[in-house]
Amino acid sequence: AVNIFAEGVKMTHKLLLSHLEKYGIKRLYPIGEIFNHNYHQAVGQVVDNDKDPNVIIQVVKAGYLIKDRLL
């Protein structure tokens, strides 16, 4: 019963995201991208010698765009 409920939640989430995208609303999840202060807000900074400087390695809360404007 739990697996069926979880699958229903996943399907609902997927449907919601597709409807938002239909109206030009997109989710930002920028792991691996270069930090851009116009779209991202830094909570902290971590030194990782395996990554280039200013590359996002963790997202605390995803943001959204509506027709290329940050919500």
Secondary structure, DSSP 4 states (H G I P E B T S, - for coil): -HHHHHHHHHHHHHHHHHHHHHTTEEEE--TTSBP-TTT---S-----TTS-TTB----SS-EEEETTEE-
